[in-house]
Amino acid sequence: MRKVVNQVKALWKDESAQGATEYILLLAIVVGVAMFFGKDIKRIITEKMGSISGAISGFSPEKDGG
């Protein structure tokens, strides 16, 4: 019986997979947020890229008069 208790205690203290579990949970949260707000995120990124594209196409470097 003591051997079983010691094995359970050792298993409880084992944290070798804790990092992987945390990364999996974090990834699940990020994917969930992306799925929930996907259309809004896509719209915002499209608008920002359009404004950046317009700013770049309207840019003309001034010649130095010196």
Secondary structure as GFF3:
##gff-version 3
##sequence-region A 1 66
A	DSSP	alpha_helix	2	13	.	.	.	ID=ss1
A	DSSP	alpha_helix	18	36	.	.	.	ID=ss2
A	DSSP	alpha_helix	38	57	.	.	.	ID=ss3
###
